[in-house]
Amino acid sequence: MSRILTTTIIINNLRHFTPRVAWLSSIVNKSIALDEDLVKRLETVSHVGFSKQGGFEVLSASVKFADRLTDIDTSKVLPLITVLENWDTGLRKDISSDKITRREIMCNSLVVEEDYFIAPSNQVL
């Protein structure tokens, strides 16, 4: 079966999941309470600077957008093991190759300690 035909069949099978009418949550207009203390804790945990260059507005919009997910009833939805559940994904052979040295690998990290990557680094981005 060709890849285009297979993709068309999969898309046709997913059509019944597409909502026919736009759905607006009752929580869309709810204001999210992000105080200065919470933002500082989020900056510490995530190592991302939200107080720089409009980051607070982006954070507020992201939290407001994600908060709509709490309205969705997922009690009857089974968890996915993979997004490609209906596709047969073949495994590749696990063949070791020494094409990249340890030193080259460690150069990809900003901070290396005792041959271990330190991530995220202690810098706030």
Buried (B, 14 or more C-beta within 10 A) or exposed (E): EEEEEEEEEEEEEEEEEEEEEEEEEEEEEEEBEBEEEBBEEBBEEEBBEBEEEEBBEEBBEEBBEEBBEEEEEEEEEEEEEEEEEEEEEEEEEEEEEEEEEEEEEEEEEEEEEEEEEEEEEEEBE
